[in-house]
Amino acid sequence: MGTRPEIVDAILPEVKQQGQIGYLNCSVINLNPSSAVLQWVKQTTPSGTPLLISSNENIHVNDVVEGHPKYYIRKSAYNNRQLYQLIIRALTENDAGYYSCMIRLSNQNYLQWPKKLGLLTVQIAPTVKLDSASNIVVQEGSNITLKCEANGIPTPNITWKRGDGLPLPGGGFQHWGGVYQIYNINAVNRGQFLCIADNNVKPPADYAVQIEVTFPPYCEAQLDSVGQVQNRRFSAKLDCIVAGKGMI
């Protein structure tokens, strides 16, 4: 009776971004092809049923991406140790999850097969879902709530800031969180506000909201008084600034 095969090292977690190539390594010793088969199995699948990817160097899944097989086994050996590296091309969110490397033994029950799990994490760049309209018109003195949601892996951080780089109403240059409230808004607060989602997976995502503030008309004289000499042919200029927005 030969020496029992073993998986000798842990399968290190792999973290890659969407579209990149993932690598999972399984190191074994005492693997005799006549009585044992090394298999890679994807445990996390949409259907919940494990997916057999390979047996030794033979691939059972015929998916093709960009003219190349989705899955590939790279085998290397040193003395009694063999490395079976599972290569997964063009990673998508569906590729994320747990993969098991197991040694199928022809004379033993499945529960007795040597096996180890490895985790593949696929990072996804953020996308923004805005719960507020892209153009908002409010009356001066009103309160307004801007809402923004973002998806991505890992979960993105959301910040609000002004598009012109000026401080936000109430102070500060950015607000952390998807919900941003502006109280007692005035004409100075009008302009573009940006929701920015970032999870360190490039590129970050953003969405712009344009806020217009209506306010009643007002007028203001440039000078309180203008002097002129009687009966002289000099012009006198009176300036008045008038402003307003919308119908009040």
VEXNUMAR-571483 format. One record per residue: chain; x, y, z of N, C-alpha, C in turn. Coordinates in steps of 0.1 Angstrom, whole numbers, plus 5000, padded with zeros to 4 digits. Atoms other than C-alpha are relative to their C-alpha. Layout:
N
["A" [X Y Z] [X Y Z] [X Y Z]]
...
//
This chain:
248
["A" [5008 4988 5000] [5000 5000 5000] [5009 5012 5000]]
["A" [4992 4988 5001] [5014 5034 4990] [4998 5010 5011]]
["A" [5002 4989 4990] [5018 5065 5011] [4988 5008 4996]]
["A" [5013 4992 5003] [4986 5085 5014] [5004 5014 4995]]
["A" [4998 4986 5004] [4986 5117 4994] [4995 5010 5009]]
["A" [5004 4989 4991] [4983 5150 5012] [5001 5013 4993]]
["A" [4999 4986 5004] [4976 5186 5005] [5008 5007 5012]]
["A" [4991 4996 4989] [5005 5202 5024] [4999 5015 5004]]
["A" [5000 4986 4997] [4999 5240 5023] [4986 5005 4999]]
["A" [5013 4994 5001] [4969 5262 5029] [4999 5007 4986]]
["A" [5002 4992 5012] [4954 5278 4998] [4998 5014 5004]]
["A" [5000 4986 4996] [4961 5314 5002] [4989 5008 4993]]
["A" [5011 4992 5007] [4932 5339 4996] [5006 5008 4989]]
["A" [4996 4993 5011] [4934 5356 4963] [4990 5012 4998]]
["A" [5008 4988 5002] [4921 5392 4958] [5004 5006 4987]]
["A" [4998 4994 5013] [4918 5405 4922] [4989 5009 4996]]
["A" [5010 4991 5005] [4899 5432 4904] [4993 4993 4988]]
["A" [5008 5005 5011] [4872 5424 4878] [5008 5002 4987]]
["A" [4993 4999 5013] [4887 5416 4844] [5015 4994 5001]]
["A" [4986 5005 4998] [4921 5404 4859] [5000 4985 5000]]
["A" [4998 5015 5000] [4934 5368 4861] [5002 4996 5015]]
["A" [4999 5005 4986] [4930 5349 4894] [5009 4987 5000]]
["A" [4991 5012 4999] [4955 5322 4906] [4997 4994 5014]]
["A" [5001 5007 4987] [4948 5296 4933] [5010 4988 4999]]
["A" [4990 5010 5000] [4976 5272 4943] [4997 4989 5010]]
["A" [5002 5012 4992] [4973 5236 4956] [5012 4992 5000]]
["A" [4987 5008 4999] [5005 5218 4968] [4997 4987 5006]]
["A" [5002 5013 4995] [5004 5181 4972] [5013 4992 5000]]
["A" [4989 5010 5000] [5028 5152 4980] [4994 4986 4999]]
["A" [5004 5014 5001] [5026 5115 4973] [4988 4998 4991]]
["A" [5011 5002 5009] [5001 5119 4945] [5003 4990 4989]]
["A" [4998 5011 5010] [4999 5086 4925] [4989 5001 4991]]
["A" [5011 4999 5010] [4979 5092 4893] [4992 4987 4998]]
["A" [5008 5013 5002] [4969 5055 4892] [4990 4998 5010]]
["A" [5009 5002 4990] [4950 5057 4924] [4993 5012 5006]]
["A" [5005 4987 4995] [4943 5094 4931] [4999 5010 4989]]
["A" [5002 4990 5010] [4930 5123 4911] [4999 5014 5008]]
["A" [5002 4987 4994] [4934 5160 4921] [4990 5008 4992]]
["A" [5011 4993 5006] [4903 5180 4915] [4999 5014 5006]]
["A" [5004 4986 4996] [4894 5217 4916] [4985 5001 4998]]
["A" [5015 4998 5000] [4858 5224 4925] [4996 5013 5005]]
["A" [5005 4987 4996] [4840 5257 4927] [4988 4997 5009]]
["A" [5010 5003 4991] [4819 5255 4958] [4989 5010 5000]]
["A" [5010 4989 5000] [4801 5289 4955] [4995 5002 4986]]
["A" [5006 4998 5013] [4778 5289 4925] [4986 5006 5001]]
["A" [5013 4994 4999] [4746 5307 4916] [4989 4989 5003]]
["A" [5010 5010 4999] [4727 5274 4915] [5001 4993 5014]]
["A" [4998 5007 4988] [4742 5262 4948] [5006 4986 4999]]
["A" [4994 5013 5002] [4755 5230 4932] [5015 5002 4996]]
["A" [4985 4998 5002] [4794 5227 4933] [5003 4996 4985]]
["A" [4996 5001 5014] [4810 5229 4898] [5014 4994 5000]]
["A" [4987 5007 5003] [4838 5204 4889] [5007 5007 4989]]
["A" [4992 4993 5010] [4864 5224 4871] [5010 4991 4993]]
["A" [4989 5007 5006] [4892 5200 4866] [5003 4987 5007]]
["A" [4994 5013 4994] [4907 5165 4872] [5014 4999 4995]]
["A" [4985 4999 5004] [4945 5166 4873] [5001 5012 4991]]
["A" [4998 4989 5009] [4952 5187 4842] [4989 5001 4990]]
["A" [5011 5000 5009] [4920 5180 4824] [4989 5010 5004]]
["A" [5010 4990 4996] [4894 5209 4823] [4987 4994 4995]]
["A" [5014 5005 5003] [4857 5199 4824] [4990 5012 4996]]
["A" [5008 4989 5003] [4843 5234 4819] [5005 5007 4987]]
["A" [4995 4996 5013] [4845 5246 4783] [4998 5015 4997]]
["A" [5002 4986 5002] [4839 5283 4788] [5013 5007 4994]]
["A" [4989 4993 5007] [4860 5306 4765] [4998 5015 5002]]
["A" [5000 4985 4999] [4869 5343 4770] [5011 5005 4991]]
["A" [4991 4994 5008] [4886 5363 4744] [5009 4990 4992]]
["A" [4993 5010 5007] [4896 5332 4725] [5008 4991 5008]]
["A" [4992 5009 4992] [4912 5315 4754] [4990 4993 5010]]
["A" [5008 5007 4990] [4898 5289 4779] [4999 5008 5013]]
["A" [5002 4993 4987] [4883 5304 4810] [5009 4995 5011]]
["A" [4992 5006 4990] [4901 5279 4832] [5012 4992 4994]]
["A" [4988 5007 5005] [4935 5264 4829] [5008 4995 5013]]
["A" [4992 5005 4989] [4957 5242 4851] [5015 5000 4996]]
["A" [4986 4999 5002] [4994 5249 4854] [5006 4990 5010]]
["A" [4994 5010 4991] [5013 5219 4869] [5015 5002 5000]]
["A" [4986 5000 4998] [5048 5220 4883] [5004 4990 5011]]
["A" [4996 5010 4990] [5068 5195 4903] [5014 5002 5005]]
["A" [4986 5000 4995] [5098 5194 4926] [5001 4989 5010]]
["A" [4999 5012 4992] [5109 5161 4941] [4987 4993 5002]]
["A" [5013 5007 4998] [5078 5146 4957] [4988 5009 5001]]
["A" [5010 4990 4998] [5059 5178 4958] [4995 5005 4986]]
["A" [5006 4996 5012] [5035 5188 4930] [4991 5012 5003]]
["A" [5008 4988 4999] [5018 5222 4925] [4990 5000 4988]]
["A" [5011 4998 5010] [4984 5224 4907] [4994 5014 5001]]
["A" [5004 4986 4999] [4977 5260 4900] [4988 5002 4991]]
["A" [5013 4997 5008] [4941 5269 4889] [5001 5015 4996]]
["A" [5000 4987 5006] [4941 5299 4866] [4986 5003 4994]]
["A" [5013 4996 5004] [4909 5318 4860] [5001 5013 4993]]
["A" [4999 4988 5008] [4908 5344 4832] [4988 5009 5001]]
["A" [5011 4991 5002] [4887 5375 4828] [4990 4999 5012]]
["A" [5009 5002 4988] [4873 5375 4864] [4988 5009 4999]]
["A" [5013 4992 4998] [4837 5386 4870] [4995 4997 5014]]
["A" [5006 5001 4986] [4816 5389 4901] [4996 4985 5003]]
["A" [5005 5014 4998] [4803 5353 4895] [5012 4991 5003]]
["A" [4988 5009 4997] [4839 5339 4898] [5004 5001 5015]]
["A" [4997 4998 4986] [4841 5351 4934] [4994 4988 5008]]
["A" [5005 5011 4991] [4837 5325 4962] [5011 4990 5004]]
["A" [4991 5010 4995] [4852 5294 4977] [5003 4989 4989]]
["A" [4995 5011 5009] [4872 5268 4956] [5006 4990 5009]]
["A" [4994 5010 4992] [4882 5235 4970] [5009 4992 4991]]
["A" [4991 5009 5006] [4912 5215 4960] [4999 4986 5008]]
["A" [5002 5013 4993] [4906 5178 4968] [5007 4989 4992]]
["A" [4993 5011 5006] [4923 5145 4961] [4990 4988 5001]]
["A" [5010 5011 5000] [4898 5118 4950] [5008 4987 5000]]
["A" [4993 5013 4998] [4909 5084 4963] [4990 4989 4996]]
["A" [5009 5010 5005] [4894 5055 4945] [4995 4989 5010]]
["A" [5004 5011 4991] [4893 5032 4975] [4995 5006 5013]]
["A" [5004 4994 4988] [4880 5057 5001] [4987 5008 4998]]
["A" [5012 4992 5000] [4848 5075 5010] [5003 5015 4997]]
["A" [4998 4986 5003] [4843 5111 4998] [5005 5008 5013]]
["A" [4997 4993 4988] [4845 5123 5034] [5014 4999 5005]]
["A" [4986 5002 4996] [4880 5109 5038] [5010 5006 4990]]
["A" [4991 4994 5010] [4894 5126 5007] [5007 5012 5006]]
["A" [4993 4988 4996] [4921 5152 5015] [4994 5012 4992]]
["A" [5005 4988 5007] [4907 5187 5007] [5003 5012 5008]]
["A" [4998 4986 4994] [4913 5224 5014] [4992 5010 4992]]
["A" [5007 4990 5007] [4894 5255 5006] [5008 5013 4998]]
["A" [4994 4987 5003] [4906 5287 4990] [4989 5010 4996]]
["A" [5010 4990 5002] [4887 5320 4988] [5006 5010 4989]]
["A" [4997 4990 5011] [4888 5342 4956] [4990 5012 5002]]
["A" [5007 4987 4999] [4876 5378 4961] [5002 5008 4987]]
["A" [5000 4992 5013] [4867 5398 4929] [4995 5014 5004]]
["A" [5004 4986 4997] [4867 5435 4935] [4994 5007 4988]]
["A" [5008 4993 5011] [4842 5456 4915] [5000 5015 5002]]
["A" [5001 4985 5000] [4845 5493 4907] [4986 5005 5004]]
["A" [5013 4996 4996] [4817 5513 4922] [4991 5006 4989]]
["A" [5010 4993 5008] [4785 5524 4905] [4991 5007 5009]]
["A" [5008 4992 4991] [4762 5551 4918] [4986 4999 4996]]
["A" [5014 4999 5002] [4725 5549 4921] [4994 5012 5008]]
["A" [5005 4988 4993] [4710 5583 4929] [4986 5000 5003]]
["A" [5014 5000 4997] [4678 5585 4948] [4994 5014 4999]]
["A" [5005 4986 5002] [4675 5623 4942] [5000 5003 4985]]
["A" [5001 4996 5014] [4666 5640 4909] [5013 5007 4996]]
["A" [4988 4993 5003] [4695 5654 4889] [4999 5015 4999]]
["A" [5003 4985 4999] [4679 5689 4888] [4989 5002 5010]]
["A" [5010 4997 4989] [4661 5703 4919] [4999 5015 5001]]
["A" [5003 4986 4998] [4644 5736 4923] [4993 5001 5013]]
["A" [5006 4998 4987] [4636 5747 4958] [4999 5015 5004]]
["A" [5002 4986 4996] [4624 5779 4975] [5010 5003 5011]]
["A" [4991 4996 4989] [4648 5799 4997] [4994 4998 5013]]
["A" [5005 5003 4987] [4645 5789 5033] [4995 4986 5002]]
["A" [5005 5014 4999] [4635 5753 5025] [5011 4991 5005]]
["A" [4990 5010 4997] [4652 5722 5038] [5000 4989 4989]]
["A" [4999 5010 5011] [4664 5696 5013] [5009 4988 5004]]
["A" [4992 5012 4997] [4677 5660 5015] [5004 4994 4987]]
["A" [4994 5007 5012] [4700 5645 4989] [5004 4986 5005]]
["A" [4997 5014 4997] [4703 5607 4988] [5008 4994 4989]]
["A" [4991 5006 5010] [4729 5586 4970] [5004 4986 5005]]
["A" [4996 5014 4997] [4735 5548 4970] [5011 4996 4990]]
["A" [4989 5005 5008] [4765 5529 4956] [5002 4985 5002]]
["A" [4997 5015 5000] [4773 5493 4947] [5015 4998 4996]]
["A" [4987 5003 5003] [4807 5478 4945] [5006 4990 5010]]
["A" [4993 5009 4991] [4831 5453 4961] [5015 5004 5001]]
["A" [5007 4998 4988] [4843 5462 4986] [4990 5011 5000]]
["A" [5010 4990 5000] [4815 5484 4997] [5006 5014 4999]]
["A" [4994 4986 5002] [4822 5520 4985] [4997 5009 5011]]
["A" [5002 4989 4992] [4826 5550 5007] [4993 5011 4992]]
["A" [5007 4990 5007] [4802 5578 4997] [5003 5014 5007]]
["A" [4999 4987 4996] [4809 5615 5000] [4993 5010 4991]]
["A" [5006 4989 5007] [4792 5647 4990] [5009 5012 5000]]
["A" [4992 4987 5000] [4810 5679 4979] [4994 5009 4989]]
["A" [5005 4990 5010] [4803 5710 4958] [5009 4998 4987]]
["A" [4993 5001 5013] [4812 5709 4921] [5010 5011 4998]]
["A" [4991 4989 5002] [4828 5743 4923] [5011 5001 5010]]
["A" [4989 5000 4990] [4851 5734 4952] [4998 5009 5012]]
["A" [5003 4991 4989] [4835 5759 4976] [4995 4992 5012]]
["A" [5004 5008 4988] [4826 5749 5012] [4985 4997 4998]]
["A" [5014 5004 5000] [4793 5731 5017] [4992 5009 5009]]
["A" [5009 4993 4990] [4763 5748 5034] [5002 4994 5014]]
["A" [4998 5005 4986] [4770 5746 5071] [5015 4998 5003]]
["A" [4985 5001 4998] [4808 5744 5066] [5006 4987 4996]]
["A" [4993 5012 5005] [4834 5719 5055] [4999 4998 4985]]
["A" [4999 5002 5014] [4843 5707 5021] [4995 4987 4995]]
["A" [5007 5013 5004] [4828 5672 5021] [4992 4995 5012]]
["A" [5009 5007 4991] [4801 5652 5038] [5001 4985 4998]]
["A" [5000 5015 5001] [4805 5615 5045] [4987 4994 5002]]
["A" [5012 5007 4999] [4776 5593 5039] [4991 5002 4988]]
["A" [5008 4999 5012] [4749 5587 5013] [4988 5010 5002]]
["A" [5011 4990 4998] [4723 5611 5029] [5006 5013 5005]]
["A" [4995 4987 4996] [4731 5648 5030] [4988 5010 5000]]
["A" [5011 4991 4998] [4707 5673 5044] [5005 5015 5001]]
["A" [4997 4986 5000] [4708 5711 5038] [4988 5007 5006]]
["A" [5011 4993 4992] [4687 5733 5062] [5000 5014 4996]]
["A" [5001 4986 5002] [4674 5767 5055] [5008 5005 4988]]
["A" [4991 4997 5012] [4689 5769 5020] [4998 5014 4995]]
["A" [5001 4987 5006] [4696 5802 5004] [5006 5001 4987]]
["A" [4996 4999 5013] [4706 5816 4971] [5015 4997 4998]]
["A" [4986 5003 5001] [4743 5813 4979] [5003 4985 4999]]
["A" [4998 5015 5000] [4739 5775 4982] [4997 4994 4987]]
["A" [5004 5006 5012] [4727 5770 4947] [5013 4996 4992]]
["A" [4988 5005 5007] [4750 5751 4923] [5000 4985 4999]]
["A" [4999 5015 5003] [4762 5716 4915] [5006 4993 5013]]
["A" [4995 5008 4989] [4766 5690 4942] [5003 4986 4995]]
["A" [4996 5012 5005] [4785 5658 4936] [5000 4989 5010]]
["A" [4999 5013 4992] [4780 5623 4951] [5011 4992 4994]]
["A" [4988 5008 5004] [4813 5604 4949] [5001 4987 5007]]
["A" [4999 5013 4994] [4816 5567 4955] [5014 4994 4997]]
["A" [4986 5005 5002] [4851 5552 4960] [5003 4988 5009]]
["A" [4996 5011 4992] [4863 5518 4971] [5015 4995 4997]]
["A" [4986 5003 5004] [4900 5520 4959] [5001 4991 4988]]
["A" [5000 5007 5013] [4890 5501 4927] [4997 5011 4989]]
["A" [5002 4989 5010] [4894 5525 4898] [4991 4996 4988]]
["A" [5000 4986 4995] [4877 5544 4886] [4989 5002 5010]]
["A" [5012 4997 4991] [4855 5560 4913] [4988 5005 4992]]
["A" [5012 4995 5008] [4820 5569 4903] [4994 5012 5007]]
["A" [5006 4988 4995] [4802 5602 4907] [4987 5003 4993]]
["A" [5013 4996 5006] [4768 5617 4900] [4998 5015 5005]]
["A" [5002 4986 4997] [4759 5654 4899] [4986 5004 5001]]
["A" [5014 4994 4998] [4728 5672 4912] [5001 5015 5000]]
["A" [5000 4986 5001] [4721 5707 4902] [4988 5006 5008]]
["A" [5011 4994 4991] [4702 5728 4928] [4998 5015 4996]]
["A" [5004 4986 5002] [4684 5760 4919] [4992 5005 5011]]
["A" [5007 4994 4989] [4671 5783 4946] [4992 5012 4996]]
["A" [5008 4988 5003] [4642 5806 4940] [4999 5009 5012]]
["A" [5001 4990 4989] [4640 5838 4960] [4993 5013 4995]]
["A" [5007 4988 5005] [4619 5870 4959] [5009 5011 4996]]
["A" [4991 4990 5005] [4632 5900 4941] [5004 5010 5011]]
["A" [4996 4990 4991] [4652 5926 4959] [5008 5010 4992]]
["A" [4992 4990 5006] [4669 5959 4950] [5009 5007 5010]]
["A" [4990 4994 4991] [4699 5977 4964] [5007 5011 4992]]
["A" [4993 4988 5007] [4712 6012 4955] [5015 4999 5003]]
["A" [4986 5001 4999] [4749 6013 4948] [5005 5011 5010]]
["A" [4996 4989 4992] [4752 6047 4966] [4988 5006 5007]]
["A" [5012 4995 4992] [4730 6062 4994] [4996 5014 4994]]
["A" [5003 4987 5005] [4733 6097 4978] [5010 5004 4989]]
["A" [4992 4995 5011] [4746 6115 4947] [5000 5015 5000]]
["A" [5000 4985 4999] [4757 6151 4948] [5002 5006 4986]]
["A" [4998 4993 5013] [4756 6176 4919] [4999 5015 5002]]
["A" [5001 4986 4999] [4762 6213 4915] [4989 5006 4991]]
["A" [5011 4995 5007] [4732 6233 4905] [5004 5008 4987]]
["A" [4999 4993 5013] [4729 6245 4869] [5013 4997 4993]]
["A" [4988 5005 5008] [4761 6227 4858] [4996 4989 4991]]
["A" [5003 5011 5010] [4761 6204 4828] [5008 4988 5003]]
["A" [4993 5013 4997] [4774 6174 4846] [4989 4989 5002]]
["A" [5009 5011 4999] [4757 6140 4845] [5000 4994 5014]]
["A" [5001 5007 4987] [4745 6123 4877] [4995 4985 4997]]
["A" [5003 5014 5002] [4744 6085 4877] [4995 4993 5012]]
["A" [5006 5008 4989] [4721 6064 4899] [5000 4985 4996]]
["A" [4999 5014 5003] [4728 6027 4900] [4992 4992 5011]]
["A" [5008 5008 4992] [4704 6001 4914] [5001 4985 4996]]
["A" [4999 5015 5003] [4710 5963 4916] [4987 4993 5003]]
["A" [5013 5007 4998] [4679 5942 4912] [5003 4985 4997]]
["A" [4998 5014 5002] [4680 5904 4916] [4987 4992 5005]]
["A" [5012 5008 4997] [4654 5876 4919] [5001 4987 4992]]
["A" [5000 5013 5007] [4648 5840 4909] [4987 4994 5001]]
["A" [5013 5007 4999] [4615 5824 4900] [4989 5009 5003]]
["A" [5012 4992 4996] [4580 5835 4907] [4996 4997 5014]]
["A" [5004 5002 4986] [4572 5840 4944] [4986 5006 5002]]
//
